[in-house]
């Protein structure tokens, strides 16, 4: 798990929720696009833990509309 400060981690959870809503994706759809479980995506949105560096790259691709 990447070492993230609490404000940065909180911002990431909010960013993931906003990304999913902007793309009109369910948790199931968003998690499938980057090949993680629904539980993992939900935990990221709730700031329970942070995505790995590899998953952050996939999230950036999703944001860019490339996934």
Number of C-alpha atoms within 10 A of each C-alpha: 8 11 10 12 9 10 8 13 21 18 13 20 22 16 15 19 19 13 17 19 13 10 12 11 14 13 19 14 13 24 19 13 14 18 13 13 14 16 12 17 24 18 15 21 23 17 18 12 19 23 20 12 11 9 14 15 13 18 21 13 13 17 16 9 9 9 12
